[in-house]
């Protein structure tokens, strides 16, 4: 199906210096970038993001092992590992650190208030205390968010546009890695009031608890699942998708990788685009800009993916209007 791009206004614009000016400032000096990501290094979902980041940096004349050394660290969904690697990166004293996922930012900010940090794929950075405001971050942290409030209504609306329709929705997340869940739950509950859908939180901490949520929900009439943005959920997406298939639970997910791997539907941001945009802020900081002067930016590109093969296996009919609005339909 034809892809569409949902373009939204973002807080602040990215100003890019002329390439010649940047090249003159960079010279032949080797600069250092630390990258701390919450996922596993060998996760296929990460590879397009790495490519996007490196492409964005190369477009700005930063080449790995030529004038930029990159120290890569991966948490694999383990908060303790992220904490350890955060300490390692801070000890290396890089010029700037890119932090991908909330736990990574949490651990880095505990260890440094001076090394510039650019975050990506972060929900509610103001509420979590990472920045003072979107337009004026203050401190040494800025970056790119992964959630806009209308997304909550979109998720529930997708579950309402299938037959049989969903009446009870459990919202799955891990409180340890998604401390921002309260903000999302409030937005989801507000959207539910106009859709005749009941919503309840389903916090989980391990695979056994995921399985229990799925089994319990499958025993309810017209139950459905909404999986929140969370490094825990994406690291464990294979188990979540398999559990939903076992119980024939209709589910909407926050990232296209879920639908690509067999989940029913997904709606969320283009994560590779955020990593590509992050390269611009990394470049500006390497050329002397302060994070406090770079406004936090909201997502601009969204993807709606429907796995029609899974819908057919579940005996679910997806409304034609929803199919027509999808960026991709997997058949």
N, C-alpha and C positions, 0 to 999 in steps of 0.2 A: 504493500500500500504506500501511497505517497506520504512522505514525511512533512510535517508542518513545524514551524517554530513559533512558540508563543513568546512574543517580545513584550517585556514590561519595562517600565521606567526603573532605573536604579538610582540609589542615593549616591550622588557624586559621579564624576566622569573620570576616566583614566587618561591622563595626559602622557603622551609618549614623546620623549625627546628625539630629535633627529638622529638617525643612525650614526652619522659622522661624529656628532658631538659625544655620543656614548662611547664610540670606539676610541676617541681621543682620550677620554677619561679612563677607560679600561686599560689601555696600553697593553703591556705584556704581563702585568701582574696577575698571579694566580689568586683568585678569591675563593672563599669557602662557603658552601651551602650545606646545611644539615636538613635532612628530610626524615620526619617521624610520622609513620602511617600506622593506623590501628589494625589494618588487615594483615593477612599473611603475604609474604613476598611472592609465593607461587600461585596466588589466587588469580585466575584468568581475568577477573573483573578489574584488577589493578593495572594490567598491562596497557590498555588504552589510555589510562590516566598518566602513566609514566611517559608514554609516547607524546601525549598532548603537552605535558610539562616541558619535555626536552625540545619539542618543536617550538613551543612558545619562547623558550630561552634562546634557542638558536636564531630565531627571527630577530632577536634583540642583540645578537652577536655574542652570546654566552655559550661556549661549547665545553661540554664535560671533558676533563683531562687536558684541555688546551688552555683556557683561562679561568676555568671554574672546576674546583674539586667538589664532588657531591658525596656526602656521607649518608648512606641509606640505612634506616633502621625500621623494623616492622614488628608490631605488637602481636599479630596473630589473634586479636580479640582478647588477649590476656592483659588485664589492667596492670598487674605486677610487672610484667615484661615491659610494658610501655613506660612505667615509672623508671625501671632500670635503664632503659635506652635513653630516656629524657636526661638522666644524669650523665650518661656517656657523651651525649651530644653537647650539653652545656660545658662539660669539661674540655671539649675540643675547641671551644671559643670560636665558632664559625661567625662569619659576617652577618648571616641571617639564617633563620630556621623556618622551614615550611612544616606546619603541623596539620595533619589530616585526620580528623575526628576529635570529638570533645575530650575524651580522656587524655589524649596527647597534649592538648592545649593546657588542660588542668595541671598535668605533671610538669610541663615546661615552665609555666608561670610560677610554680612553687620554687623553682630553682634559679630563675633569673628575672631580673627586672630591667636589665640593660641590653641583652642581646635582642635584636629585632625579631619578632615572630609574625609570620604571615600564616593565617589559618585558612583552611578550605573545608567545605562540607561540614559546617558548624550550624547548629540550631540555637537561636536566641542568645547571641553573645552578650547582649546587654543584661538580660535576666540572669545569666550565669556569672556576671561580673568580670568578663574578659575585657570589655571596653566600657567607657563611660557613656557613650552614645554612638549611634551609627555614623553621624556626620562628623563628630569630633571624638575619635576613639580614646585619645589620651594615652599615656604610658607607652609601652613598647610592643603592643599587639594591635593588629588590624587584619582584615581579610575578607572572605567571601562566605555568605550564608547559604544554607541549602533549603530553607523553608520560607514560604510566604503564606499568610493566613488563609487565603482562598483555597489552598491545596486541601485543607481539611474537608471542606464542602465537596470538593471534587472527588475525593476518596469515597465518601459516603454515597454521593450521587451515583457513582459507578456501580456500587452494590445494589442500589435501588433500581438500576436499569437492566436487571437480569430477571429471567423467569425460571423457577419461582423466585420472587423477590425476597430479599433478606429483611428480617424484622428485628433480630437481636445481633449486635455486633460486639465482639470482644476485641479490645485493642491491645496487641501484644508488644511488649518491650521489656528490657532489662533495666531496672532502676539504677543499677551500679554503673552502667555505661550510657544511660540516657537520663541524666538528671533534669533535663529540660522537658521531660514528658508531660509535666503538669500544664505547660503552655499549650502543647498540642492537644491534650485531652480537653482542655477548656474550649478550644476552637472547634474540636470535633463534636462536643456536646451541644454547642450553640448551633452547629449545622444540623444536628440530628433533630432538633425541635421542629424543623419545617419538613422533615422527610418521613415522619411516622416510623422512626427507627429508634430502638433503645440501645444505648451504648454503655459498656462497662469496661473498666480497666482490667487488664490481665497481665500483671507484672510477673516475670519469670526470671530465674537465675541460672537454670541449667536445662539440659535436654529432657530430663524426666518431667520437669514442670511444664515444658512446652507440650509434651505428650499428654499430660493430664488436662491441660486447657483444651486441647483439640478433642480429646475423648468426651469431656464434659459438654463442650459446645455442640458436638455432633448429635447429642441426645436431645437437644432443644429443637423445637420446630422452627424452621427457617432461620437457622443460625448462620453467622458469617464472621469472617476474620479480617481485621485491619492491622497490618504490620507496620510499626513506626520506624522512621529513620533511626538507625542504631548500629554501631559497629558489631554488636553482639548478634543482631538478626542477620546481617549480611554474611558474617563469618559462618553462621549456622544455617544458611539459607537452604542447603540441600536437605537437612533434616526437617526444616519447617515445611518445605514444599512436599516432601514425602509424607509427612503427617497429614497435611491437608488432603493429599490424594487418597490416603488410606481411609480417611473419614468422609471424603467427598464434600469437604467444606469449601464454599466459595470464598475466595480471599482476594484482597487488593493489597498490593505491596508498594513500597516507596521507591524502588529502583528497577530499571528494565532488566537487570540480570536475573531477577526472580522470575519474570515472565519468560525470559529466554531459556531458563532452566526448567520450565514446566509449570510455573505458577500461573494462575488464571489471568490476572490483570495487574498492571503496574502504572503508576503515574508519579513522576518525580522529575528532578532536575537532570540535566546532562552533566554528569560529574566530570567528564573529560574537559568540558568547556570551562568549568571552574578551575581546573588545574592549569589550563592554558592561560586563563586570565590572571592566575596567581603569578605567572612568570613576569607579567608587567610590573607588579608591585615588588617582586624580588629585584628586578632590574633597577627600579627607581631607588630602592633602599641601597643597593650596591653603588649607586651613583650619588648617594648623600642624602636622600630624602628620609624623613623621620616617620615611623609608623603613626605617630600621633597626628600627623598632617594628612594621612591618607584615609579617606572615609571608607567605612565598611560598606560593601556592595551586596545587594540582594541578587538572587538568581534571575537570569534573563531567558534561559532556554529550558523548555520542559518537554517531556516525552510521555506519551500515552501509548501503552503496548497491550494488546489483547492476544492471549493464546487460545485461538479457536479450537485447536486440537484438544486442549484440556477442557474447554467448555463442553465440547461434544462428549468427552469421556465422562463428565460429571452429569450429563443430561441437562445442561443449562443452556438457555437461549439468551443471547445477548441482543439488546435492542439495536435495530438498524442505525438509529441516530448515534449511538455510542460507537458502533463499528465505523461509521463514516467519519467520526471525529478522531479516530485513532491515527497515530503517526506510523504504527506498524501493527499488522495483524499476522500472527504466526499460524499457518494452516498445516 
